[in-house]
Amino acid sequence: MELINIRNVNKKYKNGVTAIYDLNLKIKKGDFVFLIGGSGSGKSTFIKMLYREEKPTSGEIVIGGINVAKLRNSKVYKLRRRLGIVFQDYRLLPKLTVFENVAFTLEVIGVKRKDIKKKALKAIELVGLKSKTRHYPDQLSGGEQQRVAIARAIVNNPKLLICDEPTGNLDPEMSLEIVGVLDEINKAIGTTIIMATHDKEIVNKMKKRVIVLKDGRVVKDYEKGKYDNEDI
């Protein structure tokens, strides 16, 4: 069953630049998809439209039955509560512990205190940081901080996890570890994952679906793909 259905989407900015041309794409529930593309490919615009940082100029983006393109600004928070988002920079709150950083997401949306502890600890355990719940961000490595960011993104059990260059600040070994964590989440709880990346080694090792954007268009869509330099 489809989780994401993108139909005839175009995005033209006020400065006249068109970032996305007539995009049509379907992503099933439980898919793990790599999104690759060079500078100016439209990759960042595509990612931002999924969580409504940007609106398409025309067309439809339907996620879990919600037409994101037509969503009122006052209702965007409802969409984002259904999503998990992981960025290249970890965006952790420096004065909060690992547990507090993850729990804070649930506190903001009004989850009951007894449920917060249970859900936060489950998410932290899922990313392999059970022994570091009381550590602060500056006591963690970059890879560990990104694991906390992932735990925070999945703590409310989102149907879709959007990862925007999550390994961009990490060394190759740690990058593979982080993608391994994402793969476990995908398999264990069925979360659909879209990961934008430039990391050729990761894409080729994981053998997942690969969507290639170039000049605002999908030029390749491999069911079990690889990172081909000629595509970029």
C-alpha positions, 0 to 999 in steps of 0.5 A: 500500500502506498504511503506517499503519492506525488502527482504532477508536482512542479516547484518554481521559486519567486526568483524564476528558478524551477527546482522540480519539473512534473514529478510523479512518484509513489513510495510504499509503506515500509520502503527504504529509499535513497534519494541522490542527486548533485547540486541543483538536482532538486533534492533539497526542495523535494525533501522540504516539500515532504515536511512542508517547509516548501509548498509545490507550485502545482500538483499534489503530494499525498502522505498517509492520506493528507494532501500536504500541498493544500495543507493550511499553515496552521495545520502543518504541525499535525503533519509533522507530528506524523513524521520523523525528521533527522538532519545532518546537524544533530540539533540536540538541546545541549543542556538536556540529557539523552533521555530529556532530549528524546522525551521533550518531543513527547512533552511538547505534544502533550503525551502523558508522563507515564507514557513518555518514560516508556516511549523514550526509553524504548526509542533510546534502546532501539538506537543502542544508547540504553547505557547513556540516557543520563549523558549530555550531548557534549559527552557523546561522539558525533555518531552517538549524537546522531543516534539520539537525533534518530531516537527523538525522530522515531519516539512518537512512532512515525509512519515516515522518517525523513533523513536529510544527509544524516551521515554528512558530518560522520566518518565512513565507519560511523556512517555505516553504523548509523545507516545500520540503525536506520535499517534496523528501525525499518525492519523492526517497526516498519517505518518508511524511510527516505534518506537523501545522501551523497554517500556512494559506499552506503548506497551501494552496500545497502542495495535499497531502492534508489531514486536519482534526481537531476535538474529537477527530474527523476532520471532513474528509479532502481528497485535495488540500485547503486550509486552510478557517478554518471547519474549525478 
